[in-house]
Amino acid sequence: MKGKTALIAGASGLVGNELLHILLEQAEYERVQALVRRPLGKKHPKLVEVITDFDKLGEDQEPFKVDDVFCCLGTTIKKAKTREAMYKVDVDYPLKIAKMAQQNGATHFLLISSMNAHSNSRIPYSKMKGILEEKVKDIPFKRISIIRPSLLLGNRSEFRLGEYTASKIFRGLSFFLKDSWKSHFGIEAKTVAQAMYHIAQLDNQGITTYSASSIEDIAKNRKIDK
């Protein structure tokens, strides 16, 4: 049986990098296309790197002719410099990718959002994620899976003082937290990636939102042997 094809945006990020490795090693996918600004430096027979100017998305429709789309894009105000630039990365680019993929036949859009996403939030980051969720839900995919993790834990290529401090505090307190509560405060990027892969293999339709605890359960109960 012919394998599925996947598109991943944000493959150089914390979750995206973990997810890319999983998609390439699992039998369900015969081709994985990665939208990247610059080469990842990774070689694999299934991997197709699409060097992309995200401000010119849409000039080439071919990369969007896939089955599953995994959107792991996101930035910080420190890196983006302005709210407008951050909005472009966190809302405009994912929305454009979703629209083009759906128009080219993609059936499933998987989006990493935020635990506190809400379009009326007073926190800019949570507000942007909430706005994106609402806009994506209007696109007529067969399936939309919204992944809402808590604080992402892992080794980032860039240093983020706030997240570094928060992760240290979480790891120190995790010993005292019940397992059922740990995912509400922090979750490993690899765990999120594992859950996203498994969610993509489910048969459900429509729009489903996955909380931090459900993400943990999906990954825990269906671990990937690597």
Secondary structure, DSSP 8 states (H G I E B T S, - for coil): ---EEEEEE-TTSHHHHHHHHHHHHSTTEEEEEEEESS------TTEEEEE--GGGTTS--GGG--SEEEE-----HHHH-SHHHHHIIIIIHHHHHHHHHHHTT--EEEEE--TT--TT-SSHHHHHHHHHHHHHHTS--SEEEEE--SSEES--SS--HHHHHHHHHHHHHGGGS-HHHHHHH-EEHHHHHHHHHHHHT----EEEEE-HHHHHHHHHHT----
